[in-house]
C-alpha cells in the first residue's frame, strides 16, 4: 500500500495534478483568520511517532479550547507519515507547501530533516522538530529549522563525561550508518577527545531494512576481538534490540563489558514497559540516557490524562511532552504574530517561475511572506511547558539541556543520576542547581551505584587484552654500558637488570595476565637513542618500552609514562683535589676585606671611647705618648675581653657594650669557621656547577643516547661543538683525567643514577653542585594506554611494600671508595696547620728577650765601670776579674726594682720642684 501511495503522489506531483490552494501573487488574509493550517511530518508507527500523534492531537484540542491564545482562530494540524524516508518526507512537505501551510511540526527523522530543510529555506516555512536530534542541523545552514528538543551534541557530551567519570579511555561505537548515526558519532568523538578519550573502533550498520542477525553477528565478532569493553550503541529500536540479542548470544553482555545506549532505548522503556523477558534479559546492566523533564503538577495531570487516553497500553515518553510543547510554542508564536499585525500571505517564487519548459507546475510552490516574522516570534518564545522551560539561547538550542541517566535492572530500570550542561553529573535534579553557581569539579561529579552487566557492582576495568593470541611487543634498549640497569643475555631475547626486575614485579601485581615479549632495540655497539625509542612507541611499532627511560617534556608529548620508579636528574661530575691546610690556615675563615674592616673598627672604637672618656676618666689622660698607647691597648684588648681601663661616662659604656657584643659574634664565627676548615676534609674544583661550566669554553662530556645532549643545547645554550659523546664509565674516567688541556673534558653531565654507579668505584671525581633538572625513569606506552595507569598503581604498591628498594639494593648497591686512613687523618690537627702562629709567637718572644737583654747589658756596663773604679790599683788576676764581672752580671739580672720607692722618689722630686717654684714666686713678689 505504501508503494502504491508513493507512486500516486509522485504521479500527481510530476504532472501538476495536485490541487493548488489559495496561494497566489496577491492573496492576502485578514489579520485574524478563522483557520490557520499547520503541517506535521513524522513516522506514525514508530515509538516516538505513536506518542507524538497522541500528544499533538491533545495539544491542538487544548489550544483551540483555550481563549487566551489564538482567540477567534482555529488551529488545524494536518499530519503526514514520512515512514523514515527522506523522499516521502519531501513529498509530504511539498504537499503542505501547496496548501498554504504556515509551519510544519517535524520531521521526526534527522534524515528527513536534512532533505526538507532545503524546501523550508526556499519557501520560508518554519520547521519545528521535536525529535530530529542530529547536531549538524545547524541554524546557519538551515535558518528555518528550529529544534524544540535537545540536540545530540549534548547527549554525546553527557556520554563522554560518563566515560571520563568512570576512568575509561577507549570506546567502541556501534551506530546506524545514516546522517543521524554518523553525525551523532562525530559529536561523540569530539566530546571524548576534549577529555583525552577516544573512539577506538566504529562499527556502522547499514540503514536499510534488510539487516539481519548474521550481519550483526559479523560486526560483534570483530568488536569482541578488540581491546575496549566500553560500547556505545546509537541506533533505532529494531536494530538496537537485535544488537543486544546477538551480543547476549555471544556472551558480550556479561562481566567486564559496559554498554551505553543513547536515548532511543529510554523512549522504548517509557513507552512499552514491561518488555518481553527475553528482551530485558539481553539488556541487564545497560546504561541509557533520557531527556530530563522536571516534575510538575501539569506534567502529572497530563500523565494521568494520557493513561486514560491510551488505557495504559502505551506509556508517556519525553518526546510526547516535547511534541505537545511544540504545538503550544507555535500557537503562542502565531498569537504574537497576529497581535503584531502579521497576515498570512503567500507569493510565487520567482526562481521557480524562471524554470521554462517544465511540466512539473512548480509555480504551485508558494513563499510564505510572513515566514521571517513568524520565525522571529518562535525564537523569542518564553514559557513553561510540560517538558520544562521553553526558551532558546543564541544558537537556537533549548536552554538548560539535561538528561536522566538510567540503569536497566531486573524487569525495569532505575535512575542513577542526572547530567546537565550547567553542572555536569550529579545525583540532584538539575533544576535545583540552576540557582547555585556552576560547579564542575571532579569531587562534585557524582552518580549512584550501578549494577553492571554480569550483575556486579564493581566498576568494570573497561578494557582487556585482545583475545587473538597477540603478544605485546615491549622494546628494551640494548645498552653497552651500565648494564646493571638493563642488559641482554648473549644469544637470547632474555633481559635482566634493575629496570627489568621492576617491570616484571609490577606486572605480577596486576589483577590480569599481560602477555608480552621483549624486543631488543639498538645495534649493540652503542647505547641507542631513547628519543627514537619513544617515537617508535608513539608510531605503533612497539606496544611499550621498558628501560632506563627518563621522563622529559618532549617525550611526554609522544607517549604516556608510568609513575616514576627511580629518581633522576642531570648532575655535573668533575675531577676534584684535596685542599690541604697551609701555614696561614688561621687566616682563611675571614676574607681580606673582613680582616681589614675588623682592624679599622678596633682602632675606630678605641678612638671613640677615648674621646668620650678623656675629660672624665684619669686613665685616659696624660702625655700624648701615653694616651696613644692607651688607645691601642684598650681597643685591641677588647678582642679578648681583657681591657682594664674603666669607663665612667654613659655614652662610653653604651658604645663599649655594643662593641663587645660585636666582638663576641666575631670571635664565635671565627672559632666555628676555623674549626670547620681544619677538621673537615676540603675538596676543590674550579667548576662550581652548570653555570660556571657554561661560562667556560671547555669540552663537556655526555652519555650517548641520553637526553642530556638536547637539554644542554636547547635549554642551557651550550654550543654543540663543546659536547663530546662518551659511551662507557671507562671513557668518563679517561677523559676526565686527561682534562681539557690534554684533549679530554672538563666535566661530564649525566643522569644521577648513572653517576652514582660511576662514583662508587671512581673516587677521584665528585658531583659538583646540585641537580639542575628533576625527573624520573618510567615505562613508556602509547597515548591513553590503560596499561600505563595500572602499572603506575603497581609501582606505587612496590614502593610502599619495600620491594622497589630491595630490587634497587640487589642491582645498584656497590662498595664505595676506601675511606679508612684518609678520613681518620682528616680529623687530626697537625703542626703544619699552626706553624705560622708559632713563628709569630716565637719572633715576638725573641724580640722581647733581645730588648730585655739590651737593657740589662746597658745596666751591666754601668755597674761594671763603677766596680772597676772602686778596685783600681789592686793587683788581681785575669780569672778573678772575669769572676767578678760574672757576679756583677748576675746581680744586675737579679736586682729587684722597687717601683714604690721609685714612685716616692718621683713624688718627692715633684714636691721639691713645686716648693722651689713657690719660693721663686714669693721672691719675685718681694
C-alpha positions in Angstrom: 0.0 0.0 0.0 2.8 2.4 0.8 4.5 1.8 -2.5 1.1 2.4 -4.3 0.5 5.6 -2.4 4.1 6.8 -3.1 3.6 6.1 -6.8 0.3 8.1 -6.9 1.9 11.0 -5.1 4.8 11.1 -7.5 2.5 10.9 -10.5 0.3 13.7 -9.3 3.4 15.9 -8.4 5.1 15.3 -11.8 2.0 16.1 -13.8 0.8 19.0 -11.8 -2.5 17.3 -10.8 -2.2 18.2 -7.1 -4.8 20.7 -6.1 -3.5 24.2 -5.6 -4.6 26.0 -2.5 -5.4 29.7 -2.2 -1.9 30.8 -2.8 -1.3 33.4 -5.5 0.6 36.5 -6.1 -1.7 38.9 -4.3 -3.6 36.6 -2.0 -4.0 38.1 1.5 -5.9 37.2 4.5 -7.5 39.1 7.4 -5.3 39.9 10.4 -7.1 37.2 12.4 -8.1 34.4 10.1 -10.7 31.9 11.2 -8.4 29.0 10.5 -4.6 28.6 10.4 -3.1 25.5 8.8 -0.1 23.7 10.2 1.5 20.5 8.9 3.1 17.7 10.8 5.5 15.1 9.4 6.7 12.1 11.4 6.6 8.3 11.3 3.2 7.2 12.7 4.2 3.6 13.5 7.4 4.3 15.4 7.8 4.6 19.2 8.2 8.3 19.0 5.6 8.8 16.3 2.9 6.9 18.2 3.4 9.1 21.2 3.7 12.3 19.2 0.5 11.7 17.3 -1.5 11.4 20.5 0.3 14.4 22.1 -0.2 16.7 19.1 -3.9 15.9 18.9 -4.3 16.7 22.6 -2.3 19.9 22.3 -4.4 21.1 19.4 -7.5 20.4 21.5 -6.1 22.3 24.4 -5.1 25.3 22.2 -8.4 25.5 20.5 -10.3 25.3 23.8 -8.1 28.0 25.4 -9.4 31.5 24.8 -6.2 33.2 25.9 -4.3 32.0 22.8 -5.3 32.3 19.2 -8.6 33.9 20.2 -11.0 33.5 17.3 -8.7 31.4 15.2 -8.8 27.7 15.0 -5.5 25.8 14.7 -5.6 22.9 12.3 -2.7 20.4 12.1 -2.6 18.1 9.1 -0.4 15.0 9.8 1.6 13.1 7.2 3.7 10.0 7.8 7.2 10.0 6.4 7.9 6.3 7.1 11.5 7.5 8.0 12.1 8.1 4.3 13.6 11.3 3.2 11.9 11.2 -0.2 8.5 10.5 1.2 9.0 13.3 3.7 9.9 15.7 1.0 6.8 14.8 -0.9 4.7 15.4 2.2 6.4 18.8 2.7 5.7 19.8 -0.9 2.0 18.8 -0.4 1.9 21.1 2.7 3.5 24.0 0.7 0.7 23.8 -1.9 -2.0 24.2 0.7 -0.7 27.4 2.3 0.8 25.8 5.4 2.4 28.4 7.7 4.6 26.0 9.6 5.5 22.3 9.8 5.8 20.3 13.0 8.6 17.8 12.4 10.1 16.0 10.9 10.9 13.2 13.4 13.8 11.8 11.5 17.1 13.6 11.1 17.5 12.1 7.6 14.2 13.6 6.6 15.0 16.9 8.2 18.1 17.2 6.1 16.0 16.8 3.0 13.1 19.0 3.6 15.0 21.8 5.3 16.1 22.9 1.9 12.5 23.3 0.8 11.7 25.1 4.1 14.5 27.6 3.5 13.3 28.4 0.0 9.6 28.8 0.9 10.3 30.5 4.3 8.2 27.9 6.2 9.5 27.2 9.7 10.2 23.6 10.6 9.7 22.8 14.4 11.2 19.4 15.0 10.6 17.7 18.3 12.7 14.6 17.5 15.4 15.4 14.9 18.5 15.4 17.2 21.2 15.4 14.5 23.7 18.1 15.7 24.7 19.1 12.2 21.2 20.5 11.5 22.7 23.9 12.0 20.8 27.2 12.2 23.4 28.7 9.8 22.7 26.2 7.0 19.0 25.8 7.8 17.7 29.0 9.3 14.1 27.9 9.2 14.8 24.7 11.1 14.0 25.1 14.8 14.8 22.2 17.1 12.3 22.1 20.0 14.1 19.2 21.8 17.7 18.6 22.9 20.4 18.2 20.3 22.6 15.0 20.3 25.5 17.3 20.8 24.6 17.5 24.5 23.7 13.8 24.7 27.1 12.9 23.4 28.7 15.3 25.8 26.9 13.6 28.6 28.2 10.2 27.4 31.7 11.5 27.2 31.6 12.8 30.8 30.3 9.5 32.0 33.2 7.7 30.3 35.6 10.2 31.8 33.9 9.9 35.2 34.5 6.1 35.4 38.1 6.5 34.2 37.7 4.7 30.8 39.8 5.9 27.8 38.8 3.9 24.7 35.2 3.5 23.4 33.7 1.4 20.7 30.7 2.8 18.9 28.1 0.7 17.0 25.8 3.1 15.0 23.3 3.2 12.2 25.2 4.4 9.2 23.0 7.4 8.2 23.0 11.1 8.8 21.6 10.5 12.3 24.2 7.9 13.2 27.3 9.3 11.6 26.8 12.9 12.8 26.0 11.7 16.3 29.2 9.6 16.4 31.2 12.6 15.1 29.9 14.7 18.0 30.8 11.9 20.4 34.3 11.7 19.0 34.8 15.4 19.5 33.4 15.3 23.1 35.7 12.4 24.0 38.8 14.0 22.5 38.2 17.0 24.7 38.6 14.7 27.7 41.6 12.8 26.3 39.4 9.8 25.5 38.8 8.4 22.1 36.7 6.1 19.9 39.0 3.1 19.2 36.6 1.5 16.7 33.5 2.5 14.7 31.1 -0.3 13.6 28.5 1.0 11.1 25.2 -0.8 10.5 23.6 -0.4 7.1 20.4 1.8 7.4 18.4 -0.3 5.0 15.7 -2.7 6.3 17.5 -5.8 5.1 19.9 -6.1 8.1 19.7 -9.5 9.7 21.3 -11.3 12.7 24.2 -12.6 10.5 25.3 -9.1 9.7 25.1 -8.0 13.3 27.0 -11.1 14.4 29.8 -10.4 12.0 30.1 -6.9 13.4 30.0 -8.0 17.1 32.6 -10.8 16.5 35.0 -8.1 15.3 34.2 -6.0 18.3 34.8 -8.9 20.7 38.4 -9.3 19.4 39.2 -5.6 20.3 40.7 -4.3 23.5 38.0 -1.9 24.6 35.0 -3.2 26.5 33.0 0.1 26.6 30.4 0.0 23.8 28.1 2.8 22.8 25.0 1.9 20.8 23.5 4.7 18.7 20.7 3.2 16.6 16.9 2.7 16.4 14.6 0.3 18.3 14.6 -2.7 16.0 18.3 -2.6 15.2 19.2 -1.9 18.8 17.3 -4.9 20.2 18.8 -7.1 17.5 22.3 -6.0 18.6 21.6 -6.8 22.2 20.1 -10.2 21.3 23.2 -11.2 19.3 25.5 -9.7 22.0 23.8 -11.9 24.6 24.3 -14.9 22.4 28.0 -14.2 22.0 28.4 -13.6 25.8 29.1 -9.9 25.3 26.6 -8.7 27.9 28.5 -10.3 30.8 31.1 -9.4 33.3 33.7 -6.9 32.1 31.5 -5.3 29.5 30.0 -1.8 29.5 27.0 -0.9 27.3 25.7 2.6 26.9 22.7 3.2 24.7 21.5 6.6 23.5 18.0 7.9 24.3 16.3 5.6 21.8 16.2 2.9 24.5 14.8 5.1 27.2 11.9 6.1 24.9 11.1 2.4 24.3 11.3 1.6 28.0 9.0 4.5 28.9 6.5 3.7 26.1 6.5 -0.1 26.0 7.4 -1.2 29.5 7.4 -4.0 30.5 9.2 -5.5 27.6 9.3 -9.3 27.0 11.6 -11.1 29.4 14.0 -12.3 26.7 14.5 -8.7 25.7 15.1 -7.5 29.2 17.5 -10.4 29.9 19.7 -9.2 27.0 19.9 -5.6 28.4 20.8 -6.2 32.1 23.2 -3.7 33.5 23.0 -1.4 30.4 23.1 2.4 30.9 21.0 4.7 28.8 20.0 8.4 28.7 16.6 10.0 28.8 15.8 13.7 28.1 15.2 15.2 31.5 11.8 16.8 32.1 11.2 18.4 35.5 8.4 17.2 37.7 5.4 19.5 37.8 1.7 19.4 38.6 0.8 19.9 34.9 3.1 17.0 33.9 1.4 14.7 36.4 -2.0 15.8 35.3 -1.2 15.2 31.7 0.3 11.8 32.6 -3.0 10.8 34.2 -4.9 12.1 31.2 -2.5 10.1 28.9 -3.2 6.9 30.8 -7.0 7.4 30.3 -6.5 8.0 26.6 -4.2 5.0 25.9 -5.8 2.8 28.5 -2.2 2.1 29.9 -1.2 0.3 26.7 1.3 2.9 25.7 3.5 4.9 28.1 4.3 8.6 28.0 7.8 9.4 26.9 9.8 12.6 26.8 9.2 13.1 23.0 5.5 13.2 23.6 6.0 16.0 26.0 8.2 17.9 23.5 5.7 17.4 20.7 2.9 18.7 23.0 5.0 21.8 23.9 5.9 22.3 20.2 2.2 22.8 19.3 1.9 25.3 22.2 5.1 27.0 21.1 3.7 27.5 17.6 0.3 28.7 19.0 2.0 31.4 21.1 4.2 32.5 18.2 1.1 32.7 15.9 -0.8 34.6 18.5 2.0 37.2 18.8 2.3 37.2 15.0 -1.4 38.2 14.7 -1.2 40.7 17.6 1.7 42.4 15.8 -0.3 42.9 12.6 1.0 39.9 10.7 -1.1 38.4 7.9 -1.0 35.1 6.2 0.1 35.9 2.7 1.8 33.8 0.1 3.6 34.7 -3.2 5.1 32.8 -6.1 8.8 32.0 -6.1 10.5 33.9 -8.9 13.2 31.3 -9.0 10.7 28.6 -9.8 8.8 30.7 -12.3 12.0 31.2 -14.2 12.3 27.5 -15.0 10.9 27.1 -18.5 9.8 24.1 -20.4 8.9 22.1 -17.3 5.8 20.1 -16.9 6.1 19.9 -13.1 4.0 23.1 -12.5 6.4 24.3 -9.9 4.5 27.6 -9.8 2.2 25.9 -7.2 5.0 26.2 -4.7 4.4 29.5 -2.8 6.6 31.5 -0.4 5.1 32.4 3.0 5.7 36.1 3.2 5.2 36.2 6.9 7.7 33.4 7.5 10.6 35.6 8.8 8.2 37.4 11.2 6.8 34.1 12.5 10.2 32.6 12.8 11.3 35.6 14.9 8.4 35.1 17.2 9.1 31.4 17.6 12.7 32.1 18.6 11.6 34.7 21.1 9.1 32.4 22.9 9.4 32.1 26.6 7.0 29.9 28.6 6.9 26.9 30.8 5.6 23.7 29.2 5.2 20.1 30.2 8.9 19.4 29.3 10.2 22.4 31.2 11.2 25.9 30.3 10.7 26.6 26.6 13.2 29.2 25.6 16.0 29.4 23.0 19.6 30.6 23.5 21.8 32.4 21.0 22.5 29.2 19.0 18.7 28.3 18.8 19.0 25.4 21.3 16.6 24.9 24.2 18.1 26.3 27.4 19.3 24.1 30.2 19.7 20.8 28.3 19.7 17.9 30.7 19.4 14.1 30.8 18.4 11.4 33.2 20.9 8.5 33.5 19.2 5.2 33.7 20.4 1.7 34.7 18.4 -1.3 33.3 18.0 -3.8 36.2 15.7 -6.8 36.5 12.3 -6.2 34.8 12.6 -2.5 34.9 15.1 0.3 35.3 16.3 2.9 37.9 17.7 6.4 37.7 21.3 6.7 39.0 21.7 10.4 38.5 21.5 13.3 36.1 23.6 15.2 33.6 23.1 18.8 32.8 25.1 21.2 30.7 25.1 23.5 33.6 26.7 21.4 36.3 27.6 18.0 34.8 27.0 14.8 36.6 25.0 14.9 39.8 22.5 13.0 42.0 20.5 16.1 42.5 17.9 17.2 39.9 19.3 19.9 37.6 16.6 22.5 38.3 17.7 22.6 41.9 21.2 23.6 40.9 20.4 26.4 38.5 20.1 28.8 41.4 23.6 28.0 42.5 27.0 28.8 40.9 28.1 26.1 38.4 30.5 23.6 40.0 32.0 21.0 37.6 34.9 20.0 39.9 35.6 16.3 39.9 34.6 16.0 43.6 31.1 17.3 42.7 30.6 14.9 39.8 28.6 12.0 41.4 26.3 9.2 40.4 24.7 6.4 42.4 26.0 2.9 42.2 25.4 0.9 39.1 24.6 -2.8 38.6 26.8 -3.6 35.7 26.5 -6.4 33.2 27.1 -9.7 34.9 25.2 -8.5 38.0 28.2 -6.9 39.6 28.5 -3.6 41.4 32.3 -3.4 40.8 33.1 -1.0 38.1 34.4 -2.8 35.0 38.0 -2.0 34.0 36.7 -1.1 30.5 39.4 -3.0 28.5 41.1 -6.3 28.2 44.0 -7.6 26.1 42.7 -8.7 22.7 41.8 -12.4 22.6 43.6 -13.0 19.4 46.9 -14.6 20.6 48.9 -11.4 20.0 51.7 -10.6 22.5 52.6 -7.1 23.4 55.8 -6.0 21.8 57.8 -4.4 24.6 61.0 -2.7 23.3 64.1 -2.9 25.6 67.2 -0.8 24.8 70.4 -2.8 24.2 72.8 -1.0 26.5 76.6 -1.3 26.1 77.4 0.5 29.4 75.8 0.5 32.8 74.4 -3.0 32.3 73.3 -3.1 35.8 70.2 -1.2 34.7 69.3 -3.4 31.7 71.2 -5.8 29.6 70.5 -8.7 27.2 71.7 -12.2 27.7 74.0 -13.1 24.9 72.3 -15.1 22.1 68.8 -14.8 23.6 65.9 -12.4 23.9 66.1 -12.6 27.6 66.9 -9.4 29.5 67.9 -8.7 33.1 68.8 -5.7 35.2 67.2 -3.3 37.7 64.6 -1.9 35.2 63.6 -5.4 34.0 63.0 -6.7 37.6 60.9 -3.6 38.4 58.7 -4.2 35.3 58.3 -7.9 36.0 57.4 -7.2 39.6 54.9 -4.6 38.7 53.2 -6.8 36.1 52.9 -9.6 38.6 50.8 -7.3 40.8 48.2 -6.6 38.0 44.9 -8.3 38.5 45.1 -9.8 35.0 47.6 -11.5 32.8 49.7 -9.4 30.4 51.1 -11.4 27.5 54.3 -9.7 26.3 57.6 -10.3 24.7 60.8 -8.3 24.9 62.1 -6.9 21.7 65.7 -5.6 21.7 66.2 -2.1 20.4 69.6 -0.9 19.3 72.7 -2.1 17.4 74.6 -3.4 20.5 77.6 -1.3 19.7 76.5 1.9 21.3 73.6 3.0 23.5 70.5 3.6 21.4 68.6 6.9 21.2 65.8 6.9 23.7 64.0 9.7 21.9 63.8 7.5 18.8 62.6 4.6 21.0 59.7 6.7 22.4 58.9 7.9 18.9 58.5 4.3 17.7 56.2 3.6 20.6 54.1 6.5 19.5 54.1 5.3 15.9 52.7 1.9 16.9 55.8 0.0 16.1 56.1 -1.1 19.7 53.3 -1.6 22.3 55.6 -0.2 25.0 59.1 0.4 26.1 60.9 -0.8 29.3 64.2 0.5 30.4 66.0 3.4 32.0 63.9 6.0 30.1 63.9 9.5 31.5 60.5 11.2 31.6 61.2 14.5 29.9 58.9 17.1 28.2 59.5 16.2 24.6 58.9 12.5 25.3 55.6 13.1 27.2 54.2 14.7 24.1 54.6 11.4 22.2 53.8 8.7 24.8 52.3 8.1 28.2 54.6 7.2 31.1 54.0 5.2 34.2 54.7 6.5 37.7 58.5 7.1 38.0 60.2 4.1 39.7 63.6 5.8 40.1 64.6 9.4 40.7 66.7 11.0 38.1 68.1 14.4 37.1 71.2 15.8 35.4 74.3 16.5 37.5 77.8 17.7 36.8 80.8 15.4 37.5 84.3 16.8 37.6 87.7 16.0 39.0 88.5 17.3 42.5 91.6 17.6 44.6 92.1 17.9 48.3 92.6 21.3 49.6 95.4 20.9 52.2 95.8 23.3 55.1 98.7 25.8 54.9 100.8 27.6 57.4 98.4 30.5 57.1 95.2 28.5 57.5 94.2 30.5 60.5 93.6 33.5 58.2 91.2 31.5 55.9 88.0 31.9 58.0 87.9 35.7 57.2 88.2 37.3 53.8 90.8 40.1 53.4 88.2 42.7 53.3 86.7 41.4 56.6 90.1 41.4 58.2 90.7 45.0 57.1 87.3 46.2 58.3 87.7 44.5 61.6 91.1 46.0 62.2 89.8 49.5 61.3 86.9 49.2 63.7 89.1 48.1 66.5 91.1 51.4 66.2 88.0 53.4 65.5 86.2 52.2 68.6 89.3 52.9 70.7 89.4 56.5 69.5 85.7 57.0 70.0 85.9 55.6 73.6 89.0 57.8 74.3 87.1 60.9 73.1 84.1 60.1 75.3 86.2 59.3 78.4 89.0 61.9 78.1 87.5 64.6 80.2 86.1 62.4 82.9 88.5 59.5 83.3 92.0 59.9 84.6 93.0 56.6 83.0 92.5 58.2 79.6 94.6 61.4 80.5 98.3 62.1 80.5 101.0 62.7 78.0 100.2 62.2 74.3 102.5 59.2 74.1 100.8 57.5 77.0 97.3 58.3 75.6 98.3 56.8 72.2 99.4 53.6 73.9 96.2 53.6 76.0 94.1 53.8 72.9 95.9 50.9 71.1 95.9 48.8 74.2 92.3 49.4 75.1 91.0 48.7 71.6 93.0 45.5 71.0 92.4 44.2 74.5 88.7 44.2 73.8 89.2 41.3 71.4 89.9 39.1 74.4 87.7 41.0 76.9 90.9 41.7 78.9 90.7 45.5 79.0 91.4 47.0 82.4 90.5 50.6 81.8 87.2 51.6 83.4 84.6 53.6 81.5 82.7 56.2 83.6 80.6 58.1 81.0 77.2 56.8 79.9 78.0 57.2 76.2 81.3 55.4 76.6 79.7 52.5 78.3 77.0 52.2 75.7 79.5 52.2 72.8 81.7 49.7 74.7 78.6 47.4 75.4 77.7 47.3 71.7 81.2 46.8 70.6 81.8 43.9 73.0 78.7 42.2 71.6 80.1 42.6 68.0 83.4 41.2 69.2 81.6 38.2 70.7 79.9 37.4 67.4 83.2 37.9 65.5 85.0 35.6 67.9 82.3 32.9 67.8 82.1 33.0 64.0 85.9 32.8 63.6 86.1 29.9 66.0 83.4 27.9 64.2 84.8 28.6 60.7 88.4 27.8 61.7 87.2 24.6 63.3 85.4 23.6 60.2 88.4 24.5 58.0 90.9 22.5 60.0 88.8 19.4 60.8 86.6 18.8 57.6 88.2 17.3 54.5 88.3 20.1 51.9 87.8 19.3 48.2 88.4 21.8 45.5 87.3 22.1 41.9 87.5 25.1 39.6 84.0 24.2 38.4 81.2 25.3 40.7 78.2 24.0 38.8 76.4 24.1 35.5 76.5 27.9 35.4 80.3 28.2 35.8 80.7 25.3 33.3 78.6 27.3 30.8 80.8 30.4 31.1 83.9 28.5 30.0 84.9 27.1 26.6 86.0 23.7 27.9 84.6 20.5 26.4 81.7 18.7 28.2 81.1 15.0 28.1 77.6 13.3 27.9 76.4 9.8 27.6 75.4 8.5 24.1 71.6 8.1 23.9 70.9 10.4 26.9 68.6 13.4 26.7 71.4 15.4 28.2 72.7 16.4 24.8 69.5 18.1 23.7 69.0 19.6 27.1 72.4 21.2 27.2 72.0 22.6 23.7 68.3 23.8 23.8 67.8 24.7 27.4 71.3 25.7 28.7 72.5 27.2 25.4 75.9 25.3 25.2 77.2 25.1 21.7 77.1 21.6 20.1 80.8 21.9 19.3 81.7 21.7 23.0 79.8 18.4 23.6 81.7 15.2 23.5 79.8 11.8 23.3 81.1 9.2 25.7 80.0 5.6 25.7 81.1 4.0 28.9 82.3 4.7 32.5 85.8 3.9 31.5 85.6 6.7 28.9 84.3 9.0 31.6 87.3 8.4 33.8 89.8 8.6 31.0 88.6 11.8 29.5 88.2 13.5 32.9 91.7 12.5 33.9 93.1 13.9 30.7 91.3 17.2 31.2 90.6 19.9 28.6 94.2 20.9 28.2 95.2 17.4 27.0 92.2 16.8 24.8 89.8 15.5 27.4 86.8 17.0 29.0 86.4 19.4 31.9 83.3 17.7 33.2 80.6 15.1 32.4 76.9 15.9 32.5 74.8 12.7 33.1 71.8 11.4 34.9 72.1 10.8 38.7 71.6 7.0 38.8 74.5 6.5 36.2 76.7 9.0 38.1 76.1 7.3 41.5 77.1 4.0 40.0 80.1 5.6 38.3 81.3 7.3 41.5 81.0 4.1 43.6 84.3 3.0 42.0 85.9 6.3 41.0 87.0 8.3 44.0 88.9 11.0 42.0 85.7 12.6 40.9 82.7 14.2 42.6 79.3 15.7 41.9 79.6 19.4 41.6 76.7 21.5 42.7 73.1 20.3 42.8 70.8 18.6 40.3 69.7 21.2 37.8 66.8 19.1 36.4 64.2 17.0 38.2 62.8 14.0 36.5 62.5 10.2 36.9 62.5 6.9 35.0 59.3 5.4 33.8 58.0 2.8 31.3 56.6 4.3 28.0 53.3 3.2 26.4 51.1 4.7 23.6 49.0 7.6 24.4 45.9 6.9 26.6 47.1 3.3 27.2 45.2 1.9 30.2 48.3 -0.3 31.0 50.3 2.8 31.9 47.7 3.7 34.6 47.5 0.2 36.0 51.3 -0.2 36.1 51.6 3.1 37.9 49.4 1.8 40.6 51.5 -1.4 40.8 54.8 0.7 41.0 53.3 2.6 43.9 52.5 -0.7 45.6 56.1 -1.9 45.1 57.4 1.3 46.7 55.1 1.0 49.7 55.8 -2.6 50.4 59.6 -2.2 50.1 60.1 -4.4 47.1 61.3 -1.5 45.0 64.1 -0.7 47.4 65.1 -4.4 47.6 65.4 -4.5 43.8 67.5 -1.4 43.9 69.8 -2.9 46.6 70.2 -6.1 44.6 71.5 -4.4 41.4 72.8 -1.0 42.3 74.4 -1.2 45.8 78.2 -1.2 45.4 81.1 -0.7 47.8 82.1 2.9 47.9 85.6 4.3 47.8 88.0 3.4 50.6 87.8 5.9 53.4 89.8 4.4 56.3 93.1 6.3 56.8 92.2 9.3 54.8 89.1 10.2 56.7 90.7 9.4 60.1 93.7 11.6 59.3 91.4 14.4 58.3 90.1 14.6 61.8 93.6 15.2 63.4 95.2 18.6 63.8 98.8 18.7 62.6 101.7 21.0 63.4 101.7 22.1 59.8 98.4 23.9 60.3 99.8 26.1 63.1 103.5 26.8 62.4 102.6 30.3 61.3 101.2 31.1 64.6 104.1 29.6 66.4 106.5 31.6 64.2 104.8 34.8 65.1 104.8 34.0 68.7 108.5 33.0 68.6 109.5 36.2 66.9 107.7 38.2 69.5 109.4 36.2 72.3 112.9 36.7 70.7 112.3 40.3 70.2 111.2 40.8 73.8 114.3 38.9 75.0 116.5 40.9 72.8 115.1 44.2 74.2 115.3 42.8 77.7 119.0 41.7 77.4 119.8 45.0 75.7 118.5 46.9 78.7 120.3 44.5 81.1 123.6 44.9 79.2 123.4 48.7 79.5 122.9 48.4 83.3 125.7 45.8 83.5 128.2 48.1 81.7 127.3 50.9 84.1 127.7 48.7 87.1 130.9 47.2 85.7 132.5 50.7 85.3 131.7 51.6 88.8 133.2 48.3 90.1 136.3 48.9 88.0 136.9 52.3 89.6 136.4 51.0 93.1 139.1 48.4 92.8 141.5 50.4 90.7 145.2 49.9 91.7 144.6 46.5 93.2 146.5 43.7 91.6 144.2 40.9 90.5 144.5 38.1 88.2 142.5 37.8 85.0 140.4 34.9 86.2 139.4 36.9 89.3 138.4 39.8 87.1 136.2 37.6 84.9 134.6 36.1 88.0 133.7 39.5 89.4 132.2 40.6 86.1 130.1 37.4 86.0 128.9 38.1 89.6 128.1 41.7 88.6 126.1 40.5 85.6 124.1 38.0 87.7 123.5 40.7 90.4 122.2 43.1 87.8 119.9 40.5 86.4 118.7 39.5 89.9 118.3 43.1 91.1 114.7 43.9 92.2 113.3 47.3 91.0 111.4 49.0 93.9 108.6 50.6 92.0 107.2 52.1 95.2 110.5 53.8 96.2 110.9 55.0 92.7 107.4 56.3 92.8 108.1 58.0 96.2 111.3 59.5 94.8 109.5 60.9 91.9 106.8 62.2 94.2 109.4 63.9 96.5 111.1 65.4 93.4 107.9 66.7 92.2 107.0 68.3 95.6 110.5 69.8 95.8 110.0 71.3 92.4 106.7 72.8 93.4 108.2 74.2 96.7 111.1 75.8 94.7 108.6 77.3 92.4 106.6 78.8 95.2 109.8 80.3 96.7 110.6 81.9 93.4 107.2 83.4 93.1 107.3 84.8 96.7 110.8 86.2 96.0 109.6 87.9 92.8 106.7 89.5 94.7 109.0 90.8 97.4 
